[in-house]
Amino acid sequence: DALPICFDGSSEKGIYFSSEGGHLLIDPSFVLHSEFEMMFSIRPGNLSGILIHIGSDKYSHLSLYMEAGKLIASVNRGAGAFSTVVTPRQSLCDGQWHTVAVTQRQNVVQLEVDTERSHTVVPPLPLSVDTKGPLYIGGIPDDLKTARLPVRSSYVGCMRNIQINDKAVVLSELSDIHGAVSINKCPIT
């Protein structure tokens, strides 16, 4: 259990990623089609860290990470990396839950954080090209050969209500947990 050893306060349902680092492998061979949507809620304990990463090589991936309080979605489908950024008006490190959504519709990638959004257009690819690879949440393995992300650190904080393509991720079914991650409860700050 990743909750602090001396933690005796109240908690709530969700996933807790401790400052010791860790990640979840949701699907070892996830296929990222031209239509994709992922939504979840976060209550960060740090303003930098990897939230999601799909892919196993540097030429084909989708990543969502926080860097100094900004949320950045980066996608590379073989034609170079393209990214879109949301800089929240107020800090996400405020003890409140924030809703995050990243969607890909054909060659448009959109990022939403609460009520703020941005998007980027990536070069169209032949219909047969899909990104396939592991889907990680909260960080990536140290040995993953991936694009040079400006952030390599794991996410620190709580996450809940994860939905991928309108399907809820069932926490009780997760078994591929790495590092200091609790899938049952988050401390209430």
Backbone as numpy.savetxt, mean C-alpha at the origin, in Angstrom:
# Nx Ny Nz CAx CAy CAz Cx Cy Cz
2.78 -11.45 18.19 1.94 -10.26 18.19 2.82 -9.02 18.19
2.52 -8.08 17.32 3.39 -6.93 17.12 3.07 -5.74 18.01
2.05 -5.86 18.85 1.74 -4.73 19.72 2.88 -4.51 20.70
3.13 -3.27 21.07 4.23 -3.01 22.00 4.08 -3.86 23.26
5.21 -4.34 23.79 5.20 -5.25 24.93 4.48 -4.62 26.12
4.71 -3.36 26.37 4.10 -2.70 27.52 2.73 -2.11 27.19
2.20 -2.45 26.04 0.91 -1.91 25.64 -0.20 -2.52 26.48
-0.96 -1.68 27.15 -2.09 -2.19 27.92 -3.34 -1.35 27.67
-3.28 -0.51 26.65 -4.41 0.34 26.33 -5.44 -0.38 25.49
-6.43 0.36 25.08 -7.48 -0.25 24.27 -7.03 -0.38 22.82
-7.71 -1.23 22.11 -7.36 -1.48 20.71 -8.64 -1.59 19.90
-8.45 -1.61 18.57 -9.57 -1.77 17.66 -9.14 -2.70 16.54
-10.13 -3.19 15.76 -9.84 -4.11 14.67 -8.98 -3.43 13.61
-8.07 -4.18 13.04 -7.22 -3.68 11.98 -5.87 -4.36 12.01
-5.02 -3.94 11.11 -3.66 -4.46 11.00 -2.72 -3.41 11.57
-1.80 -3.84 12.43 -0.83 -2.93 13.02 0.56 -3.29 12.52
1.20 -2.33 11.87 2.58 -2.48 11.40 3.46 -1.70 12.36
4.31 -2.41 13.12 5.12 -1.74 14.13 6.36 -1.11 13.50
7.04 -0.29 14.29 8.24 0.40 13.79 9.40 -0.56 13.56
9.27 -1.80 14.01 10.32 -2.80 13.76 10.30 -3.29 12.32
9.24 -2.99 11.58 9.17 -3.35 10.17 8.49 -4.68 9.94
7.82 -4.77 8.81 7.14 -6.00 8.43 6.24 -5.75 7.24
5.70 -6.83 6.70 4.78 -6.72 5.57 3.93 -7.98 5.47
2.88 -7.87 4.67 2.00 -8.99 4.36 2.13 -9.32 2.89
2.15 -10.60 2.57 2.06 -11.05 1.19 0.62 -11.50 0.99
-0.14 -10.71 0.26 -1.57 -10.99 0.06 -1.77 -12.05 -1.01
-0.99 -11.97 -2.09 -1.14 -12.91 -3.21 0.23 -13.03 -3.88
0.80 -14.25 -3.95 2.13 -14.40 -4.55 2.16 -14.22 -6.07
1.00 -14.33 -6.73 0.98 -14.20 -8.19 -0.24 -13.39 -8.64
-0.34 -12.19 -8.10 -1.46 -11.30 -8.41 -1.32 -10.78 -9.83
-2.43 -10.74 -10.56 -2.42 -10.20 -11.93 -3.07 -8.82 -11.91
-2.28 -7.83 -12.27 -2.75 -6.44 -12.32 -3.20 -6.16 -13.75
-4.51 -6.26 -13.95 -5.08 -6.01 -15.28 -5.16 -4.51 -15.54
-5.65 -4.14 -16.70 -5.77 -2.73 -17.05 -6.85 -2.03 -16.22
-7.71 -2.80 -15.55 -8.72 -2.25 -14.64 -8.40 -2.78 -13.25
-8.16 -1.88 -12.31 -7.76 -2.27 -10.96 -8.20 -1.20 -9.98
-8.66 -1.64 -8.80 -9.00 -0.68 -7.75 -8.65 -1.29 -6.40
-8.01 -0.49 -5.57 -7.70 -0.91 -4.21 -8.02 0.24 -3.27
-8.80 -0.06 -2.23 -9.17 0.94 -1.24 -8.84 0.41 0.14
-8.47 1.32 1.04 -8.21 0.95 2.43 -8.17 2.22 3.27
-8.14 2.02 4.58 -8.02 3.14 5.51 -6.72 3.01 6.27
-6.07 4.15 6.53 -4.81 4.16 7.27 -4.88 5.16 8.42
-4.14 4.82 9.47 -3.87 5.75 10.56 -2.37 5.66 10.81
-1.60 6.50 10.08 -0.14 6.37 10.12 0.47 6.76 11.46
1.60 6.11 11.74 2.42 6.47 12.89 3.72 7.09 12.44
3.90 7.16 11.11 5.10 7.72 10.51 4.68 8.29 9.16
5.39 9.28 8.66 5.00 9.94 7.41 5.70 9.39 6.17
6.47 8.31 6.31 7.11 7.67 5.16 7.01 6.17 5.31
6.79 5.47 4.19 6.73 4.01 4.20 5.93 3.47 3.03
6.19 2.22 2.68 5.51 1.57 1.56 4.16 1.04 2.02
3.10 1.43 1.31 1.75 0.95 1.63 1.42 -0.31 0.84
1.56 -0.25 -0.49 1.33 -1.44 -1.32 2.39 -1.50 -2.41
2.67 -2.71 -2.84 3.58 -2.91 -3.97 3.12 -4.16 -4.70
2.96 -4.04 -6.01 2.59 -5.18 -6.84 3.67 -5.33 -7.90
4.25 -6.52 -7.99 5.27 -6.78 -9.00 6.55 -7.28 -8.37
7.39 -7.91 -9.20 8.63 -8.47 -8.67 9.86 -8.02 -9.43
9.68 -7.20 -10.46 10.87 -6.70 -11.16 10.75 -5.20 -11.36
11.85 -4.60 -11.76 11.88 -3.14 -11.83 11.21 -2.57 -13.06
10.82 -3.40 -14.00 10.22 -2.90 -15.23 8.70 -3.01 -15.26
8.12 -3.60 -14.24 6.67 -3.79 -14.25 6.18 -3.83 -12.81
5.57 -2.72 -12.36 5.09 -2.68 -10.98 4.06 -1.57 -10.79
3.35 -1.66 -9.68 2.54 -0.57 -9.18 2.87 -0.45 -7.70
3.24 0.74 -7.28 3.60 0.98 -5.88 2.83 2.18 -5.36
2.47 2.12 -4.09 1.87 3.26 -3.41 2.64 3.41 -2.11
3.20 4.60 -1.92 4.01 4.83 -0.72 3.83 6.25 -0.22
4.20 6.44 1.04 4.21 7.76 1.66 5.66 8.22 1.74
5.87 9.48 1.39 7.20 10.07 1.51 7.04 11.47 2.07
7.52 11.66 3.30 7.45 12.95 3.98 6.03 13.52 3.99
5.05 12.64 4.19 3.67 13.09 4.31 2.88 13.12 3.01
3.54 12.98 1.87 2.85 12.91 0.58 2.56 11.46 0.25
1.46 11.22 -0.45 1.19 9.88 -0.96 1.49 9.86 -2.45
2.21 8.84 -2.89 2.67 8.75 -4.27 2.31 7.38 -4.83
1.63 7.37 -5.97 1.38 6.12 -6.70 2.31 6.12 -7.90
3.09 5.06 -8.03 4.05 4.93 -9.12 3.72 3.66 -9.89
3.67 3.78 -11.21 3.36 2.61 -12.04 4.36 2.55 -13.19
4.80 1.34 -13.49 5.69 1.10 -14.61 5.20 -0.17 -15.28
4.79 -0.04 -16.54 4.34 -1.21 -17.29 5.28 -1.51 -18.44
6.56 -1.15 -18.24 7.57 -1.44 -19.24 8.01 -0.25 -20.05
7.32 0.89 -19.91 7.66 2.08 -20.70 8.19 3.21 -19.81
8.73 2.84 -18.65 9.22 3.86 -17.73 8.23 4.09 -16.61
8.71 4.68 -15.52 7.87 4.92 -14.35 7.11 6.23 -14.49
5.84 6.18 -14.14 4.99 7.36 -14.10 4.39 7.42 -12.71
4.22 8.62 -12.17 3.67 8.70 -10.83 2.70 9.87 -10.70
1.87 9.78 -9.67 0.95 10.84 -9.32 1.03 11.02 -7.82
0.88 12.26 -7.37 1.13 12.61 -5.97 -0.08 13.35 -5.39
-0.43 13.00 -4.15 -1.39 13.79 -3.38 -0.65 14.30 -2.14
-0.64 15.61 -1.97 -0.08 16.23 -0.78 -1.25 16.72 0.07
-1.59 15.99 1.12 -2.74 16.38 1.94 -2.57 17.77 2.54
-3.67 18.50 2.62 -3.64 19.84 3.22 -3.28 19.77 4.69
-3.74 18.72 5.36 -3.42 18.52 6.78 -2.64 17.21 6.91
-1.78 17.15 7.90 -0.96 15.96 8.11 -1.82 14.72 8.31
-1.37 13.61 7.73 -2.04 12.33 7.94 -1.68 11.74 9.30
-0.69 12.31 9.96 -0.24 11.84 11.27 -1.02 12.56 12.37
-2.36 12.50 12.30 -3.20 13.23 13.22 -4.03 12.32 14.13
-3.75 11.01 14.11 -4.48 10.08 14.95 -5.84 9.68 14.39
-6.21 10.19 13.23 -7.50 9.89 12.60 -7.31 8.87 11.47
-8.41 8.22 11.09 -8.38 7.30 9.95 -8.54 8.11 8.66
-7.80 7.70 7.62 -7.85 8.37 6.31 -8.10 7.30 5.25
-9.00 7.59 4.32 -9.33 6.66 3.25 -8.41 6.91 2.05
-7.86 5.83 1.54 -6.95 5.89 0.39 -7.49 4.96 -0.69
-7.46 5.43 -1.94 -7.86 4.58 -3.07 -6.90 4.81 -4.22
-6.47 3.73 -4.84 -5.69 3.82 -6.07 -6.43 3.00 -7.12
-6.68 3.63 -8.27 -7.39 2.95 -9.34 -6.61 3.08 -10.63
-6.74 2.05 -11.44 -6.16 2.06 -12.78 -7.28 1.70 -13.74
-7.55 2.58 -14.67 -8.55 2.34 -15.71 -7.83 2.53 -17.05
-7.56 1.43 -17.71 -6.78 1.45 -18.95 -5.44 2.13 -18.67
-5.22 3.33 -19.24 -3.92 3.97 -19.05 -3.98 5.19 -18.13
-5.00 5.29 -17.28 -5.10 6.37 -16.30 -4.99 5.77 -14.90
-4.07 6.29 -14.11 -3.91 5.88 -12.72 -4.32 7.05 -11.84
-5.27 6.81 -10.93 -5.77 7.87 -10.06 -5.51 7.50 -8.61
-5.15 8.50 -7.82 -4.91 8.34 -6.40 -5.83 9.28 -5.64
-6.53 8.76 -4.65 -7.41 9.58 -3.80 -7.02 9.38 -2.35
-6.96 10.49 -1.61 -6.73 10.47 -0.18 -7.80 11.35 0.43
-8.71 10.73 1.19 -9.88 11.43 1.71 -10.59 12.12 0.54
-10.62 13.43 0.49 -11.35 14.13 -0.60 -10.41 14.70 -1.66
-9.11 14.48 -1.52 -8.16 15.03 -2.49 -7.74 13.94 -3.47
-7.53 14.34 -4.73 -7.15 13.34 -5.73 -6.22 13.92 -6.78
-5.52 13.01 -7.44 -4.68 13.37 -8.58 -4.61 12.15 -9.49
-4.13 12.34 -10.72 -4.01 11.21 -11.63 -2.85 11.43 -12.58
-2.46 10.37 -13.25 -1.45 10.42 -14.29 -1.89 9.51 -15.43
-1.41 9.81 -16.62 -1.69 9.00 -17.80 -0.41 8.27 -18.17
-0.51 6.96 -18.31 0.65 6.15 -18.70 0.46 5.71 -20.14
1.55 5.41 -20.85 1.42 4.99 -22.24 0.57 3.74 -22.37
-0.32 3.72 -23.36 -1.15 2.51 -23.55 -0.28 1.34 -23.98
-0.70 0.17 -23.55 0.01 -1.05 -23.91 -0.94 -1.98 -24.65
-0.40 -2.96 -25.38 -1.27 -3.95 -26.01 -2.15 -4.62 -24.96
-3.34 -5.00 -25.33 -4.30 -5.57 -24.37 -3.78 -6.80 -23.66
-2.83 -7.50 -24.26 -2.37 -8.75 -23.67 -1.35 -8.53 -22.55
-0.91 -7.31 -22.32 0.14 -7.07 -21.33 -0.47 -6.75 -19.97
-0.23 -7.63 -19.01 -0.65 -7.41 -17.64 0.59 -7.53 -16.75
0.57 -6.83 -15.63 1.63 -6.98 -14.64 1.25 -8.13 -13.74
2.16 -9.07 -13.56 1.91 -10.21 -12.69 3.05 -10.30 -11.70
2.69 -10.48 -10.44 3.72 -10.61 -9.42 3.09 -10.58 -8.05
3.92 -10.64 -7.03 3.39 -10.64 -5.67 2.76 -9.30 -5.30
1.72 -9.37 -4.47 1.06 -8.17 -3.94 1.41 -8.08 -2.46
2.19 -7.06 -2.12 2.62 -6.83 -0.74 1.88 -5.64 -0.15
1.60 -5.72 1.14 1.02 -4.60 1.87 1.91 -4.28 3.06
2.20 -3.01 3.24 2.96 -2.55 4.40 4.46 -2.51 4.22
4.97 -3.06 3.14 6.41 -3.08 2.89 6.73 -4.14 1.85
8.02 -4.31 1.62 8.49 -5.32 0.67 9.67 -6.06 1.29
9.93 -7.29 0.82 11.09 -8.02 1.33 12.40 -7.28 0.99
13.38 -7.42 1.85 14.67 -6.75 1.62 15.32 -7.18 0.31
15.10 -8.43 -0.09 15.78 -8.95 -1.28 14.97 -8.79 -2.57
13.84 -8.07 -2.52 13.04 -7.90 -3.73 13.78 -6.98 -4.71
14.01 -7.49 -5.91 14.67 -6.70 -6.95 13.60 -5.88 -7.66
13.45 -4.66 -7.23 12.40 -3.83 -7.79 12.96 -2.47 -8.17
12.09 -1.66 -8.68 12.50 -0.31 -9.08 13.13 0.41 -7.89
13.91 1.40 -8.19 14.52 2.18 -7.13 13.47 3.12 -6.54
12.70 2.61 -5.62 11.72 3.43 -4.94 12.45 4.39 -4.01
12.02 5.64 -3.94 12.69 6.57 -3.03 12.49 6.19 -1.56
11.48 5.37 -1.29 11.21 4.90 0.06 11.31 3.38 0.05
12.15 2.82 0.91 12.25 1.36 1.04 11.74 0.89 2.39
11.46 1.82 3.29 11.05 1.45 4.64 9.60 0.96 4.66
9.32 0.13 5.63 7.97 -0.39 5.81 7.06 0.70 6.38
5.78 0.54 6.12 4.77 1.42 6.69 4.71 1.17 8.19
4.49 2.24 8.95 4.29 2.14 10.40 2.93 2.74 10.71
2.08 1.97 11.38 0.76 2.47 11.75 -0.29 1.38 11.57
-1.54 1.82 11.50 -2.66 0.89 11.39 -3.29 0.98 9.99
-3.90 -0.13 9.59 -4.58 -0.21 8.30 -5.81 -1.10 8.48
-6.89 -0.76 7.80 -8.09 -1.59 7.88 -8.93 -1.41 6.62
-9.99 -2.23 6.51 -10.96 -2.16 5.42 -10.31 -2.23 4.04
-9.43 -3.21 3.85 -8.74 -3.36 2.57 -9.66 -4.05 1.59
-9.86 -3.41 0.43 -10.65 -3.99 -0.65 -9.84 -3.95 -1.94
-9.82 -5.07 -2.63 -9.13 -5.15 -3.92 -10.16 -5.56 -4.96
-10.37 -4.72 -5.95 -11.37 -4.97 -6.99 -12.72 -5.35 -6.37
-13.17 -4.55 -5.42 -14.46 -4.70 -4.74 -14.59 -5.95 -3.87
-13.48 -6.63 -3.59 -13.51 -7.78 -2.70 -12.72 -7.45 -1.45
-13.33 -7.67 -0.30 -12.66 -7.40 0.97 -11.57 -8.44 1.22
-10.43 -7.99 1.73 -9.37 -8.90 2.16 -9.75 -9.40 3.55
-9.88 -10.71 3.68 -10.29 -11.31 4.95 -9.04 -11.53 5.81
-8.95 -10.75 6.88 -7.74 -10.78 7.71 -7.49 -12.15 8.32
-8.54 -12.86 8.70 -8.37 -14.17 9.34 -7.79 -15.21 8.37
-7.82 -14.92 7.07 -7.29 -15.86 6.09 -5.84 -15.56 5.72
-5.28 -14.47 6.24 -3.91 -14.12 5.92 -2.95 -15.03 6.69
-1.99 -15.59 5.98 -1.02 -16.47 6.64 0.42 -16.09 6.32
0.63 -15.28 5.30 1.99 -14.94 4.88 2.37 -13.59 5.48
2.69 -13.63 6.79 2.98 -12.43 7.57 4.47 -12.41 7.88
5.13 -11.30 7.59 6.57 -11.19 7.79 6.87 -10.01 8.71
7.66 -10.25 9.75 8.08 -9.17 10.64 7.05 -8.88 11.72
7.15 -7.67 12.27 6.34 -7.27 13.42 5.01 -6.68 12.96
4.06 -7.58 12.63 2.75 -7.17 12.14 1.68 -7.93 12.94
0.68 -7.20 13.42 -0.47 -7.83 14.08 -1.65 -7.67 13.15
-2.31 -8.78 12.77 -3.45 -8.68 11.86 -4.77 -8.59 12.61
-4.72 -8.61 13.95 -5.95 -8.63 14.72 -6.35 -7.31 15.34
-5.37 -6.52 15.78 -5.75 -5.30 16.48 -4.71 -4.20 16.35
-5.24 -2.98 16.41 -4.42 -1.77 16.37 -4.57 -1.06 17.70
-3.47 -0.57 18.25 -3.61 0.24 19.46 -4.33 1.56 19.14
-5.18 1.99 20.06 -5.83 3.29 19.90 -4.94 4.32 20.56
-4.53 5.29 19.79 -3.57 6.28 20.30 -4.23 7.31 21.17
